[in-house]
Amino acid sequence: MVPLLRGERSGAVRRRRTIAVDAAIVLSAAAALAHLVVAPGHFTWWATAGLFFVVLGVAQLLYSVVLIRFSYDQRLVQAGIWGTVGVILLYVASRTVGLPNTPPVPIHGGRWVPGRSILADGAKHVGPLDVFTLVAEILLVVTLVSMLPARSRKRTANGLMWIGLALWGTSFALL
């Protein structure tokens, strides 16, 4: 137990943050800052992409701030897990099969064809900041899953496994 701060009710109980919560805060903030750093560059070729990176960066930064106070809320942790998984899947799709209705990307090289990967022959233009952000987001998901109670952790891990198996199976079907 942590002593009460001035202005808190005497019946209030403050919980001490765990290392996992601190790690989740740092990982979410790191991914947020990486997205905010690349946002101006994305505005130059497509304003929608730039706006997406700003909104994503701000959302991840706000999530890390909210985690400081409400890390024990299971719904908040679940929202962080599935939101981050969605961002990871969007990134992987953008680097493999390409995203529909996006304009040509001159900074990544090659000729753009709608519905095909924006990167010729796969992800050869993935930079260090891409890798850093992806690793931070994957570690964030692992950390958030570890913060769940045992029953929820098992269900969430099973859900993640089924998504992974479905994507793996889909990749074979597309070959």
C-alpha positions as CSV (number, residue, x, y, z in Angstrom):
1,M,0.0,0.0,0.0
2,V,1.1,3.5,-0.8
3,P,0.4,6.3,1.7
4,L,-2.5,8.6,0.6
5,L,-1.7,11.9,-1.1
6,R,-3.2,15.2,0.0
7,G,-6.8,15.5,-1.2
8,E,-7.5,11.7,-1.4
9,R,-10.2,10.2,0.7
10,S,-9.1,8.3,3.7
11,G,-11.0,5.2,2.6
12,A,-9.3,5.2,-0.8
13,V,-6.8,2.4,-1.5
14,R,-4.0,3.2,-4.0
15,R,-2.4,0.3,-5.7
16,R,1.3,0.2,-6.4
17,R,2.1,-0.1,-10.1
18,T,3.8,-3.2,-11.2
19,I,6.8,-3.4,-13.5
20,A,4.6,-4.8,-16.2
21,V,2.4,-1.6,-16.0
22,D,5.5,0.6,-16.2
23,A,6.8,-1.4,-19.2
24,A,3.4,-1.0,-20.9
25,I,3.5,2.7,-20.3
26,V,7.0,3.1,-21.8
27,L,6.3,0.8,-24.8
28,S,3.0,2.6,-25.7
29,A,4.7,6.0,-25.4
30,A,7.7,4.8,-27.5
31,A,5.4,3.6,-30.3
32,A,3.4,6.8,-30.0
33,L,6.5,9.0,-30.4
34,A,7.7,6.9,-33.3
35,H,4.4,7.4,-35.1
36,L,4.4,11.2,-34.4
37,V,8.0,11.5,-35.7
38,V,7.1,9.9,-39.1
39,A,3.8,11.8,-39.4
40,P,5.2,14.9,-41.2
41,G,6.9,12.8,-43.8
42,H,3.7,11.0,-44.6
43,F,1.8,14.2,-45.0
44,T,4.0,15.0,-48.0
45,W,2.7,12.2,-50.1
46,W,-0.8,11.7,-48.7
47,A,-2.5,13.8,-46.1
48,T,-4.7,11.0,-44.9
49,A,-1.7,8.9,-44.0
50,G,-0.1,11.8,-42.1
51,L,-3.4,12.4,-40.2
52,F,-3.6,8.6,-39.5
53,F,-0.1,8.7,-37.9
54,V,-0.9,11.8,-35.9
55,V,-4.2,10.3,-34.6
56,L,-2.5,7.0,-33.9
57,G,0.5,8.6,-32.1
58,V,-1.8,10.8,-29.9
59,A,-4.0,7.8,-29.1
60,Q,-1.1,5.7,-28.1
61,L,0.3,8.5,-26.0
62,L,-3.0,9.0,-24.3
63,Y,-3.3,5.3,-23.7
64,S,0.1,5.4,-21.8
65,V,-1.1,8.3,-19.7
66,V,-4.4,6.5,-18.9
67,L,-2.5,3.4,-17.9
68,I,-0.8,5.4,-15.2
69,R,-4.1,5.7,-13.3
70,F,-6.3,2.9,-14.5
71,S,-4.0,-0.1,-15.2
72,Y,-6.1,-2.4,-13.1
73,D,-9.1,-2.0,-15.5
74,Q,-9.4,-5.2,-17.5
75,R,-11.4,-3.5,-20.3
76,L,-8.7,-0.9,-20.7
77,V,-6.0,-3.6,-21.0
78,Q,-8.1,-5.6,-23.5
79,A,-8.7,-2.4,-25.6
80,G,-4.9,-1.8,-25.6
81,I,-4.2,-5.4,-26.7
82,W,-6.7,-5.6,-29.5
83,G,-6.1,-2.0,-30.7
84,T,-2.3,-2.7,-30.9
85,V,-2.9,-6.0,-32.6
86,G,-5.0,-4.1,-35.2
87,V,-2.2,-1.6,-35.8
88,I,0.4,-4.4,-36.2
89,L,-1.9,-6.2,-38.7
90,L,-2.4,-3.0,-40.7
91,Y,1.4,-2.5,-40.8
92,V,2.1,-6.1,-41.9
93,A,-0.6,-5.8,-44.6
94,S,0.9,-2.5,-45.8
95,R,4.3,-4.2,-46.2
96,T,3.1,-7.4,-47.8
97,V,-0.1,-7.3,-49.8
98,G,-0.5,-3.5,-49.8
99,L,-3.5,-1.4,-48.8
100,P,-6.3,-0.7,-51.2
101,N,-7.2,2.9,-52.3
102,T,-3.8,4.3,-51.4
103,P,-1.9,6.6,-53.8
104,P,1.6,5.8,-55.2
105,V,4.4,5.9,-52.7
106,P,7.4,7.4,-54.3
107,I,9.5,7.3,-51.1
108,H,9.4,3.5,-51.1
109,G,10.4,3.1,-54.7
110,G,8.9,1.0,-57.5
111,R,5.7,1.4,-59.4
112,W,2.5,1.2,-57.5
113,V,-0.4,-1.0,-58.7
114,P,-3.7,-0.9,-56.8
115,G,-4.3,-4.0,-54.7
116,R,-0.7,-5.1,-54.8
117,S,2.2,-4.5,-52.4
118,I,3.6,-1.0,-52.4
119,L,7.0,-2.6,-52.0
120,A,8.2,-4.6,-54.9
121,D,9.1,-8.2,-54.0
122,G,8.2,-7.8,-50.3
123,A,9.4,-5.7,-47.5
124,K,12.9,-4.6,-48.5
125,H,12.3,-1.0,-47.6
126,V,11.5,-1.5,-43.9
127,G,13.7,0.9,-42.0
128,P,15.1,0.8,-38.4
129,L,12.3,3.0,-37.1
130,D,9.7,0.5,-38.6
131,V,11.4,-2.4,-36.8
132,F,11.7,-0.4,-33.5
133,T,8.0,0.5,-33.6
134,L,6.9,-3.0,-34.5
135,V,9.0,-4.6,-31.7
136,A,7.7,-2.0,-29.2
137,E,4.1,-2.8,-30.2
138,I,4.6,-6.6,-30.1
139,L,6.2,-6.3,-26.6
140,L,3.3,-4.0,-25.6
141,V,0.8,-6.8,-26.5
142,V,2.8,-9.4,-24.6
143,T,3.1,-7.1,-21.6
144,L,-0.6,-6.2,-21.6
145,V,-1.6,-9.9,-21.9
146,S,0.6,-10.6,-18.9
147,M,-1.3,-8.0,-16.9
148,L,-4.6,-9.9,-17.3
149,P,-6.0,-12.3,-14.7
150,A,-5.3,-16.0,-15.5
151,R,-8.7,-16.7,-17.1
152,S,-8.8,-13.6,-19.3
153,R,-5.1,-14.1,-20.2
154,K,-5.9,-17.7,-21.4
155,R,-8.9,-16.5,-23.5
156,T,-7.0,-13.6,-25.0
157,A,-4.0,-15.8,-25.8
158,N,-6.3,-18.3,-27.5
159,G,-7.9,-15.5,-29.5
160,L,-4.5,-14.2,-30.6
161,M,-3.5,-17.8,-31.5
162,W,-6.6,-18.2,-33.7
163,I,-5.9,-15.0,-35.5
164,G,-2.3,-16.1,-36.1
165,L,-3.5,-19.5,-37.4
166,A,-6.1,-17.8,-39.7
167,L,-3.5,-15.5,-41.2
168,W,-1.0,-18.3,-41.6
169,G,-3.6,-20.4,-43.4
170,T,-4.7,-17.5,-45.6
171,S,-1.1,-16.9,-46.6
172,F,-0.9,-20.5,-47.9
173,A,-4.2,-20.1,-49.7
174,L,-2.9,-17.0,-51.5
175,L,0.3,-18.8,-52.8
